[in-house]
């Protein structure tokens, strides 16, 4: 699950960061409120602000980040079931992810259509019109505005979003990257995985933590039956470097980014002498990097052991979690991960030592009560059905997707 934080290293602002976020820097558009720029009713009356912003954000100016290529690397190793993204910038596509692997929950610039006759516009024509700074008028009906297929406030989410909701039941490791988890229904997706499934959040600060709704991440292990949530503080790129180190993929990841950027620069006609992302001039502290990767390995390993008698079987539960476990250093071998490390100077967040034995008590509610139908709870946790007559489309049309 990816949010705007995975694209900030590419030069694209996120939405809600104080001072630097997109919503804090829209004064020049004279909007009645910041979110109006993505409101479908406002757009129909005043499309100019959106297309001014679209000209700045349109694909073809930005290169995928290390995080985008890490997601592609998971796919290359046949470990990625699906990538659900809130982002509209198409950088997941630019990194090489195929359409069938990608769920753009809030749409993207990849396709455009007339808001009136629904005719799909030619991709290159749309790009030229937007970069010219004009309001694109439909060539077919001549009166409708052609709008990128981005989900605005007041619009339904794409059908593909609903089609792949069941994927969460099948994953054995959920990685959540660079999102505030404030926008529904996307934020509720973290509750769709099984109650033994590891959930790793890589973000600058903790988000989506357990609250009054009795849902969310439980990093301290106070509320959920199983201790399975891990928080890694820092940037998304720093976090995926450490994951790549644990899997032995660090060089492969850097090579994938280098080759990807080279190809895209040729496509974008950005053959500048200076690289888009300048390499760091600092000499990395190899011992510190090794310690950080070791700390993350221990934390993931501890959360992976559900209980002494109920461990997740490596033979029966294939996927990213087991790939990481396979690469963890055996305590008896006492080998260092220093040769694999090349991550952030920031230290991974550590948690106080706790026993890995889980005792079920009335004060520790299960994520999914045994007495209820799991499939029904999964649906309700996402769309919050009020009655049996409310359809998915009707409920989601009221959601705020950006």
DRENRO-286491 format. One record per atom (N, C-alpha, C, CB): x, y, z. Coordinates in steps of 0.2 Angstrom, whole numbers, plus 2048, in hexadecimal, padded with zeros to 3 digits. Glycine has a CB too. Layout:
// DRENRO-286491
XYZ ...
// end
This chain:
// DRENRO-286491
8047FA800 800800800 804806800 7FB800806 80480A7FB 8088107FA 8048177FA 80C80F7F4 80781C7FD 8058227FD 8098277FA 803825804 80882E7FB 80C8337F7 8138337FA 80883A7F8 814831800 81B831803 82082D7FF 81B82E80A 81E8287FA 8238257F7 8258297F1 82081E7F4 82282E7EF 8248337E9 8278397EB 81D8347E5 82783B7F1 82A8417F3 8328427F1 82A8437FB 83583C7F1 83C83C7EF 83D83E7E8 8408367F1 83883D7E4 83883F7DD 8368467DC 83383A7D9 83584A7E1 8338517E0 82C8527E0 8368537DA 82884D7E1 82084E7E1 81E84F7E8 81D8487DE 81B8557EA 8198567F1 8138517F3 81685D7F2 81384F7F9 80D84B7FC 8078507FD 80F847802 80284E800 7FC852800 7FC856807 7F684E800 7FE85280D 7FC855813 802857818 7F8850816 808856815 80D85881A 80D86081B 814857817 80E862821 80D869823 81386D820 80E86A82B 81187281C 816877819 818875812 81C87781D 81986E811 81B86C80A 816868806 82186880B 81186680A 80B862806 808866801 80785F80B 8058637FC 8018667F7 7FB86A7FA 7FE8617F2 7F88687FE 7F286C801 7F4872804 7EE868805 7FA873807 7FD87980A 7FF87E805 80287780F 80087C7FF 8038817FA 7FF8827F3 80A87E7F8 7F88837F4 7F48847EF 7F188B7EF 7EE87F7EF 7F488F7F3 7F18967F4 7F089A7ED 7F589A7F8 7F58987E8 7F489C7E2 7EE89A7DE 7FB89B7DE 7EB8957DF 7E58937DB 7DF8967DE 7E588C7DB 7DF89A7E4 7D989D7E6 7D38987E7 7D78A37E2 7D58927EA 7CF88D7EB 7CB88F7F2 7D38877EC 7C588D7F2 7C188E7F8 7C488A7FE 7BA88C7F6 7C78847FC 7CA880801 7CF87B7FD 7C587B805 7D4879800 7D98767FC 7D78707F8 7DF873801 7D386C7FC 7D08657F8 7CC8677F2 7CD8617FD 7CA86D7F1 7C586F7EC 7C986D7E5 7C38767EC 7CF86D7E5 7D386C7DE 7D28657DC 7DA86D7DF 7CF8607E0 7CE85A7DF 7C68587E0 7D28557E2 7C285D7E0 7BB85C7E1 7B885C7DA 7B88627E5 7B48577D8 7B18567D2 7AC85C7D0 7AE8507D1 7A885E7D5 7A38637D4 7A786A7D3 79F8647DA 7AC86B7D6 7B08727D5 7B38717CF 7B58737DB 7B686C7CD 7BA86B7C7 7B586C7C1 7BC8647C6 7AF86A7C1 7AA86B7BB 7A98737BA 7A48687BC 7A98777BF 7A887E7BF 7AF8827BE 7A58807C5 7B487F7C1 7BA8837C1 7C087E7C0 7BC8877C7 7C187C7B9 7C68777B8 7CD8797B8 7C58737B2 7CE8807B8 7D58837B6 7DA8817BC 7D488B7B6 7D88827C2 7DD8807C8 7E08797C7 7DA8817CE 7DB8747C6 7DE86E7C5 7E386D7BF 7D88697C4 7E18707BA 7E686F7B4 7EC8737B4 7E28717AD 7EC8787B8 7F287B7BA 7F78777BE 7F18827BE 7F48747C3 7F786F7C7 7FA8697C3 7F386D7CD 7F58667BF 7F78617BB 7FD8627B6 7F185F7B7 7FD8687B4 8038697B0 80A8697B3 8028717AD 80A86A7BA 8108697BE 8118627C0 80F86D7C4 80C85E7C1 80C8577C3 80C8527BE 8078567C8 80B8547B7 80A84F7B2 81084A7B1 8088537AB 80E8447B0 81483F7AF 8188417A9 8118387AE 81F83F7AA 8248417A5 8298467A8 82084479F 8288487AE 82D84D7B1 8308497B7 8298537B3 82E8447BA 8308417C0 83283A7BF 82B8417C5 8378387C3 83A8317C2 83882D7C9 8428317C1 8378277C8 8358237CE 83B8237D3 83481C7CC 8388227D9 83D8227DF 84081B7E0 83A8257E5 84481A7E5 8478147E7 84180F7E9 84C8147EC 83C8127EC 83780E7EF 83280B7E9 8328137F3 83180F7E4 82E80D7DE 8318077DB 82D8127D9 8388077DB 83C8017D8 83C7FC7DD 8438047D6 83C7FD7E3 83B7F77E8 8357F37E7 83C7FA7EF 82F7F77E6 8297F37E5 82A7EF7DE 8237F97E4 82D7F27D9 82E7EF7D3 8327E87D4 8317F37CD 8377E97D9 83C7E47DA 8387DE7DD 8417E67DF 8337E07E2 82F7DA7E5 82B7D77DF 82A7DD7EA 8297DA7DA 8257D77D5 82A7D37D1 8227DC7D0 8307D57D0 8357D17CC 8377CB7CF 83C7D57CB 8377CB7D6 8387C47DA 8327C07DB 83B7C67E0 82C7C27D8 8267BF7D8 8237BE7DF 8277B77D6 8247C47E3 8227C47EA 81C7CA7EB 8287C67EE 81B7CD7E6 8167D37E6 80F7D07E3 8187D97E2 80A7D07E8 8047CE7E6 8007D47E2 7FF7CB7EC 8007DA7E6 7FD7E07E3 8007E67E6 7F57DF7E4 8007EB7E2 8027F27E5 7FC7F67E5 8087F57E1 7F97F87EB 7F47FD7EB 7F78047ED 7EF7FB7F1 7F68097E8 7F980F7E9 7F38157E9 7FE8107E4 7F581A7ED 7F08207ED 7F38257E8 7F08237F4 7F98247E5 7FC8297E1 7F98297DA 8038277E1 7F982F7D8 7F68307D1 7FC8327CC 7F18367D1 8028327CE 8088347CA 80A82F7C5 80E8367CF 8088297C5 80A8237C1 8118217C1 8098267B9 8158237C7 81C8217C7 81C8197C9 81F8257CD 8178167CB 81780F7CC 81880C7C5 81180C7D0 81480F7C0 81480C7B9 81B80E7B6 80E80F7B5 81E8147B8 8248167B5 82A8117B7 82681D7B6 82980E7BD 82E80A7C0 82E8037BC 82D8097C7 8288017B9 8287FB7B5 8227F77B8 82E7F87B5 81F7F97BD 8197F47BF 8147F47BA 8167F77C6 8117EE7B9 80C7ED7B4 8057EE7B6 80C7E57B1 8017F07B2 7FA7F27B4 7F67ED7B8 7F67F47AE 7F77E67B7 7F47E17BA 7F67E17C2 7F47DB7B7 7FC7E37C3 7FF7E37CA 7FD7E97CE 8067E27CA 7FB7EE7CA 7FA7F57CD 7F37F77CE 7FD7FA7C9 7F17F97D4 7EA7FC7D5 7EB8037D8 7E67F87DB 7E98077D3 7EA80F7D4 7E38117D7 7EB8137CE 7E38107DE 7DC8117E2 7D98187E0 7DE8107E9 7DD81D7DF 7DA8247DE 7DB8267D6 7DD8297E2 7DC8217D2 7DD8227CB 7E48257CA 7D88277C9 7E58287C4 7EB82B7C2 7EB82F7BB 7F18257C1 7F18317B9 7F18357B3 7F28307AD 7F783A7B3 7F282A7AE 7F38257A9 7EE8257A3 7F481E7AC 7E88277A5 7E28277A1 7DE82D7A2 7DE8207A1 7DB82F79C 7D683579D 7D0834799 7DA83C79A 7CA83779B 7C4836798 7C083C798 7C083079A 7BB83D794 7B7843794 7B284279A 7B384478D 7B184779E 7AC8477A3 7A58477A1 7AD84D7A8 7A484979B 79D849798 79B842794 79C84F793 79F84178F 79D83B78B 7A183578C 79E83D783 7A6836791 7AA830793 7AF82D78E 7A682B796 7B0830789 7B582E784 7BC82E786 7B483277D 7BF829785 7C6829788 7CB82D783 7C9822789 7CF831786 7D3835781 7DA832780 7D483C785 7DD83477A 7E3832778 7E883477D 7E5834771 7ED830780 7F1832785 7F6837783 7F682C787 7F983777D 7FD83C77B 7FA84377A 80183A774 7F4843777 7F0849776 7EF84C77C 7E9847772 7ED848781 7EB84B788 7F184E78B 7E984678D 7F784B78A 7FD84E78D 7FF85578A 80384978C 7FE855783 80085B780 7FB861782 7FF85A778 7F585F783 7F0864785 7F186778C 7E9861785 7F3862791 7F4864797 7FA869798 7F585E79C 800866794 80686A795 806871791 80C866792 80187178C 800878789 7FC87D78E 7FB877783 7F987A793 7F687F798 7EF880796 7FA885799 7EC87C792 7E587D790 7E0878793 7E487D788 7DA87A793 7D5875796 7D3870790 7CE879799 7D486A791 7D386578C 7CC86478A 7D685E78D 7CA865784 7C3864782 7C285E77E 7C086A77E 7BD85A77F 7BC85477C 7BC854775 7B685077F 7C0851771 7C085176A 7BA84E767 7C684D767 7B784976B 7B1846768 7AA84A769 7B083F76C 7A984C76F 7A3850770 7A4857770 7A084E777 7AA859770 7AC86176F 7A9865775 7A8863769 7A686277A 7A486777F 7A6865786 79C86777F 7A785E787 7A985C78E 7B185D78F 7A885478E 7B285E795 7B985E797 7BD857798 7BA86279E 7C2857796 7C6850796 7CA85179D 7CB84F790 7C984C7A1 7CC84C7A8 7D08457A9 7C784D7AD 7D68467AC 7DA8407AD 7D583B7B2 7E08417B1 7D68357B1 7D28307B5 7D58307BC 7D28297B2 7D58357C0 7D68367C7 7D08367CB 7DB83C7C8 7D08337D0 7C98327D4 7C98397D8 7C982C7D9 7C483D7D7 7C38437DA 7BE8427E0 7C08497D6 7BE8477E5 7B98467EA 7B28467E6 7BA84C7EF 7AE8427E8 7A78417E5 7A783C7E0 7A58487E3 7AC8397DE 7AC8347D9 7AD82D7DC 7B28357D4 7AB8287D9 7AC8217DB 7B381F7DA 7A781C7D8 7B681A7DE 7BC8177DD 7BC8137D7 7BF8147E3 7C28117D4 7C280D7CE 7C08067CF 7C980D7CB 7BC8037CA 7BA7FC7CC 7C07F77CD 7B77F97C5 7C67F87CB 7CB7F47CC 7CD7F47D4 7D27F77C9 7CB7F97D7 7CC7F97DF 7C87F47E2 7CB8007E1 7C27F37E0 7BE7EE7E3 7C07E77E1 7B67F07E1 7C27E77DB 7C37E07D8 7C97DD7DC 7C57E17D1 7CE7E07DF 7D47DD7E2 7D47DE7E9 7DA7E17DF 7CE7E07ED 7CE7E07F4 7D07DA7F7 7C77E37F6 7CE7D47F4 7CF7CD7F7 7D77CC7F7 7CC7C87F3 7DB7D07F4 7E27CE7F4 7E57CF7FB 7E67D37F0 7E27D37FF 7E57D4806 7E47CE80A 7E17DA809 7DF7C9809 7DE7C380C 7E47BE80B 7D87C080B 7E77BF805 7EC7BA803 7F47BC804 7EC7B97FB 7F57C3806 7FC7C5807 7FE7C280E 7FC7CC807 8057C180F 8087C0815 80C7C5818 80C7B9815 80D7CA814 8117D0817 80E7D6813 8187D0815 80B7DB817 8087E1815 80D7E7816 8017E3818 8107EA811 8147F0812 8107F6810 81B7EF80D 8107FB815 80D801814 812807814 80880281A 81280B80E 81780F80D 81581780C 81C80D807 81781B810 81682280E 80F82580D 81A824808 80B823812 804825812 802828819 7FF82080F 7FD82D819 7FB82F81F 7F582B822 7F883681E 7F382681E 7ED822820 7E7826823 7EF81C825 7E682B820 7E0830822 7DA82F81D 7E3837822 7DB82D817 7D682D812 7D3826812 7D982F80B 7CC826812 7C8820812 7C681F80A 7C281F817 7C5819808 7C581380B 7CC81080B 7C180E808 7D1813808 7D8810807 7DB80F80E 7DC815803 7DA813813 7DD812819 7DB80C81D 7DC81881E 7D580A81C 7D280481F 7D57FD81C 7CB80481E 7D87FE816 7DB7F7813 7E07F4818 7DE7F980D 7E37F781C 7E87F4821 7E47EE825 7EC7F9825 7DE7EF826 7DA7EA82A 7D87E4826 7D47EE82D 7D97E4820 7D77DE81C 7DB7D881C 7D67E1815 7E17D981E 7E67D381E 7E47CF824 7ED7D581F 7E67C9824 7E57C482A 7E87C7830 7E87BD828 7E57C4836 7E87C783C 7EF7C483E 7E37C5841 7F27C083A 7F97BE83B 7FD7C1836 7F97B683B 7FB7C5832 7FF7C782C 8037CD82F 7FB7C9826 80A7CD82E 80E7D282F 80C7D882C 8157D082E 80C7DE82F 80B7E582C 8117E982E 8047E882F 8147EC829 81A7F0829 8187F7827 8207ED826 8197FC82B 818803829 81F806828 81380782E 820809823 82680D822 824814820 82B80B81C 825819825 823820825 827824829 81B820827 82682B828 82A82F82D 82782F834 82983682A 82182E834 81D82E83B 81882883B 81A83483D 816826841 811821842 80A82383F 81181E849 80782083B 800821839 7FC81B83A 800824832 7F581D83A 7F081783A 7F1813840 7F1813834 7F3816846 7F481284C 7ED81084F 7F8815851 7ED80B853 7E7809856 7E480E85A 7E980385B 7DD80F859 7D981485D 7D281285F 7D981A858 7CE817860 7C7816862 7C381185E 7C381C863 7C5811857 7C180C853 7C3805854 7C380E84C 7C8804858 7CB7FD85A 7CE7FA853 7C67F985C 7D17FE84F 7D47FC849 7DB800849 7D07FD843 7DF7FD845 7E6801843 7EC7FD845 7E6808847 7F2800844 7F87FD846 7F97FD84E 7FE800843 7FB7F7850 7FD7F6857 8047F5858 7F87F185A 8087FA857 80F7F9857 8127F785E 813800855 80F7F9864 8117F786A 80E7F086D 80F7FC86F 80A7ED869 8077E786B 8027E7871 80D7E286C 7FE7EC871 7FA7ED877 7F37EA876 7FA7F4879 7F17EA870 7EA7E986E 7E87E386A 7E77EF86B 7EC7E1865 7EB7DC861 7ED7D5864 7EE7DD85A 7EA7D0862 7EB7C9864 7F37C7862 7E77C4861 7F57C985C 7FC7C885A 8007CE859 7FB7C4853 8067CD85B 80B7D385A 80E7D2853 8117D385F 80B7D684E 80D7D5847 80E7DC844 8077D1844 80E7E2847 80F7E8844 8167EB846 8097ED847 8197ED840 8207F0841 8207F783E 8257EC83D 8237FC841 82380383F 82B80483E 820808843 82D806837 833808836 833810834 836804830 836814838 83681B838 83B81D833 83781F83E 83982282E 83E82582A 83B826823 844821829 83F82781E 83C828817 83B821814 84182C813 83682180F 83581B80C 83B818808 82F81C806 83F81C805 84581A802 84A817807 84881F7FE 84B81A80D 84F817812 84C810814 85081C818 846810815 84380A817 844804812 83C80B819 84380580C 843800807 84A7FE806 840802800 84F802807 856800807 8577FB80C 85B806808 8557FC812 8567F7817 8527F0816 8537F981E 84C7F0813 8497EA811 84D7E780B 8427EC80E 84F7EB806 8537E8801 85A7E4804 8557ED7FC 85D7E7809 8637E480C 8617DE80F 8667E9811 85B7DD813 8597D7816 8587D2811 8537D881A 8567D380B 8557CE806 85B7CD801 84F7D1801 8607D1802 8667D07FE 8657D37F7 8677C97FD 8617D87F7 85F7DB7F0 8627E27EF 8587DB7EF 8677E47F4 8687EB7F4 86B7EE7ED 86D7ED7F9 8707EA7EB 8737EC7E4 86E7EB7DE 8797E77E3 86A7E67DF 8657E57D9 8607EB7D9 8617DF7DB 85F7EE7DF 85A7F37E0 85D7FA7DC 8587F57E7 8637FB7DE 8678017DB 8688007D4 86E8027DF 8697FA7D2 86A7F97CA 8637FA7C7 86D7F27C9 85E7F87CA 8577F97C7 8558007C6 8527F57CB 8578047CB 85580B7CB 85A80E7C6 85780E7D2 86080D7C6 8658107C1 86280F7BA 86C80E7C2 8618087B8 85F8077B1 85880A7B0 85F7FF7B0 85380A7B5 84D80D7B4 84D8147B2 84980B7BA 8518187B6 85281F7B5 8558207AE 8568227BA 85A81C7AC 85D81D7A6 85881D7A0 8638187A5 8548187A0 84F81779B 84A81C79B 84C81079C 84881E7A1 8428247A2 84582A79F 8408247A9 84B82C7A1 84E83279F 84E833797 8558337A2 84F82D794 84F82D78D 84882E78A 85282778A 84382B78E 83C82C78C 83A83378D 83882778F 83C836793 83A83D795 83E842791 83B83E79C 84484078E 84884578B 84B849790 844849785 84D846795 85184A79B 85884779B 84D8497A2 85C848796 862845796 86784A799 86484378F 86684D79F 86A8527A2 87084E7A4 8678557A7 8768527A5 87C84F7A8 87B84D7AF 8828547A7 8788527B3 8778507BA 87184B7BB 8758577BE 8738467BF 86D8417C1 8678457C4 87083B7C5 8628427C3 85C8447C7 85C8447CE 8558417C4 85F83E7D1 86083D7D8 86783D7D9 85C8367DA 86A8417DC 8728427DD 87483D7E2 8748497DF 8798397E1 87B8347E6 87E8387EC 8818307E3 87D8357F2 8808387F8 8878387F8 87D8347FE 88A83E7FB 89183F7FB 89483C802 8938467FA 88F83A806 89183880D 89483180D 88C838812 89982F810 89C828811 897824816 8A3828813 89481F814 89081C818 89481881E 88B817814 891818824 894814829 89180D829 892818830 896809827 894802825 8917FE82B 8997FE822 894800831 8927FC837 88B7FF839 8977FD83D 88A805839 88480883A 87E805836 88481083A 88080582F 87B80282B 8797FB82D 87D802824 87E7F782E 87D7F0830 8797EF836 8847EC831 87A7F483B 8767F4841 86F7F5840 8797F9846 86E7FA83C 8677FC83A 8637F6837 867802836 8667F3832 8637ED82E 8627E8833 8677EB828 8677E6838 8667E183D 8607E2841 86C7E0841 85F7E9843 85A7EB848 8537E9844 85B7F284A 8537EB83E 84C7EA83A 84B7E283A 84D7ED833 8507DF838 8507D7838 84D7D483E 8567D4836 8507D6844 84D7D484A 8467D584B 8527D6850 8447DC84A 83E7DE84B 8397DA847 83D7E584A 83A7D9840 8367D583C 8357CE83E 8387D6835 83B7CB840 83B7C4842 8377C3848 8427C2843 8377C884D 8347C7853 82C7C7852 8367CD858 82A7CC84E 8237CD84C 8217C7848 8227D3849 8257C4844 8237BE840 8217B8844 8297BC83B 8247B784A 8237B184E 81C7B3852 8297B0853 8177B0850 8107B2853 8107AF85A 80B7AF84E 8127A985B 8137A6862 81779F861 80B7A4865 81979D867 81D797866 81A791863 81F79586D 813791864 80F78B861 80C78C85A 80B788866 80C793858 808795852 80C79984E 802798855 81279784B 81679B847 81379A840 81D798847 8157A083C 8137A0835 81879B831 8147A7832 81579682E 81A79182B 81D794825 81578B829 823793824 82779581E 825791818 82E79581F 82378B819 822786814 81B788811 82277F816 81678A815 80F78B813 80D792812 80A788818 812797814 81079E813 8157A180F 80F7A181A 8157A0808 81A7A4804 8197AB803 81B7A07FD 81E7AF802 81D7B6801 8237BA804 8177B8804 8227C1803 8277C5805 8297C480D 8257CC805 8257C3811 8277C2818 82C7BC819 8217C181C 82A7B7815 82F7B1816 8367B2812 82C7AB813 8357B680D 83B7B8809 8407BC80E 83A7BC803 83D7C0812 8417C4817 8447BF81C 83D7CA81A 83F7BB81F 8417B6824 8477B1821 83B7B2826 8477AF81B 84C7AB818 8537AE818 84A7A9811 8537B5818 8597B9818 85B7BB81F 8587BE813 8577BA824 8597BC82A 85F7B882D 8547BC830 8647BB831 86A7B8833 8687B3839 86F7BC835 86A7AD838 8697A883E 86D7AA844 86B7A183B 86A7AA84A 86E7AC850 8747A7851 8697AB856 8747A184F 87979D850 87F79E84C 878795850 87D7A1846 8837A2841 8867A9843 8807A383A 8827AD846 8857B4848 8887B8843 8897B384E 8857B883D 8887BB837 8867C2836 8877B7830 88A7C7834 8877CE834 8847CF82D 88D7D2835 87F7D482D 87C7D6827 8807DC824 8757D7828 8867DD826 8897E4824 88A7E481D 8907E4828 88C7DE81A 88D7DE812 8877E080E 8907D8810 8817DF812 87B7E180E 8787E880F 8757DC810 87B7EB814 8787F1817 87A7F7813 8797F381E 8757FC811 87680280E 87080680E 879801806 86E808814 86880B815 868812818 86480781A 86481481C 86381B81E 86881C824 85C81D820 86A822826 86D82382C 869824832 87182A82B 862824831 85D824836 85D81D839 856826834 85C81C83F 85B815842 854813842 85E81684A 85480C841 84D809841 84A80A848 84D80283E 84480B848 84080B84F 840804852 83980E84E 842804858 8427FE85C 83D7FE861 8497FD85F 83B7F8863 8367F8868 8387F486E 82F7F4865 8357F5874 8377F287A 8377EA879 8337F4880 83B7E787D 83B7DF87C 8347DD87F 8417DC880 8317D887C 82B7D587E 82B7CE87D 8257D887B 8287CA881 8277C3880 8237C2879 8247BF886 8267BD875 8227BB86F 81C7B7870 8277B886A 81C7B4876 8167B0878 8107B4879 8177AB87E 80B7B2875 8047B6875 7FF7B2879 8027B886E 7FC7B687F 7F77B3883 7F17B6881 7F97B388A 7EC7B287F 7E57B587D 7E17B7884 7E17B0879 7E07BD885 7DC7BF88A 7D67C3888 7E07C388F 7D17C488C 7CB7C888A 7CD7CF888 7C67C888F 7D27D288B 7D47D988A 7D87DA883 7D97DB88F 7D97D4880 7DD7D5879 7D87D3874 7E37D0879 7D47D7871 7CF7D586C 7D27D3865 7CB7DB86A 7D07CE862 7D27CB85C 7D07D0857 7CF7C485B 7D47D0851 7D37D584C 7CC7D3848 7D97D5847 7CB7CC848 7C57CA845 7C27C5849 7C77C683E 7BC7C784D 7B97C3851 7B77BC84E 7B37C6854 7B87B7852 7B77B084F 7AF7AF84D 7B97AB853 7AB7B2851 7A47B1850 7A17B484A 7A07B3856 7A57B8846 7A27BC841 7A57BA83A 7A37C3842 7A17BB835 7A37B982E 7A97BD82C 79D7B9829 7AF7BA82B 7B57BE829 7B47C3823 7BB7BA828 7B17C081E 7B07C3817 7AC7C9818 7AD7BF812 7A77C981D 7A27CF81E 7A67D4822 79C7CC822 7AA7D2827 7AE7D782A 7B37DB826 7B27D4830 7B67D7821 7BB7DA81D 7B77E0819 7BE7D5818 7B17DE816 7AE7E3812 7AC7E9816 7A87E080F 7A97E781C 7A77ED820 7AC7F1822 7A37EA826 7B27EF824 7B87F3826 7BA7F7820 7BE7EE828 7B97F681A 7BB7FA815 7B57FF813 7BC7F680F 7AF7FD812 7AA802810 7A5804815 7A67FE80A 7A680181B 7A2803821 79A80381F 7A480A823 7987FE81D 7917FD81A 78C7FF820 78F7F6818 78780381F 782805824 77C801824 78080D823 77A7FF81E 7757FA81E 7757F6818 76E7FE81E 7717F1817 7727EC812 7707EF80B 76D7E6813 76D7F480A 76B7F7804 7717FC801 7657FB804 7767FD805 77B802802 7807FE7FE 77F805808 7818007F8 7867FD7F4 78D7FF7F5 7847FD7EC 7927FC7F2 7997FE7F3 79A8047EF 79E7F97F0 7978057E9 79880B7E5 7958117E8 79580A7DE 78F8107EB 78C8167EF 7908187F5 7848147F1 7928137F8 7968157FE 79D8187FC 79880F803 7A08157F7 7A78187F5 7A681F7F2 7AA8137F1 7A08207EF 7A08277EB 7A082C7F0 7998277E7 79F82B7F7 79F8307FC 7A68317FF 79A82F801 7AA82C7FD 7B182C800 7B58327FE 7B58267FF 7BA834801 7BF8397FF 7C68357FD 7C083E805 7C78357F7 7CC8307F4 7D38337F4 7CB82E7EE 7D483A7F5 7DA83D7F4 7DE83E7FA 7DA8437EF 
// end
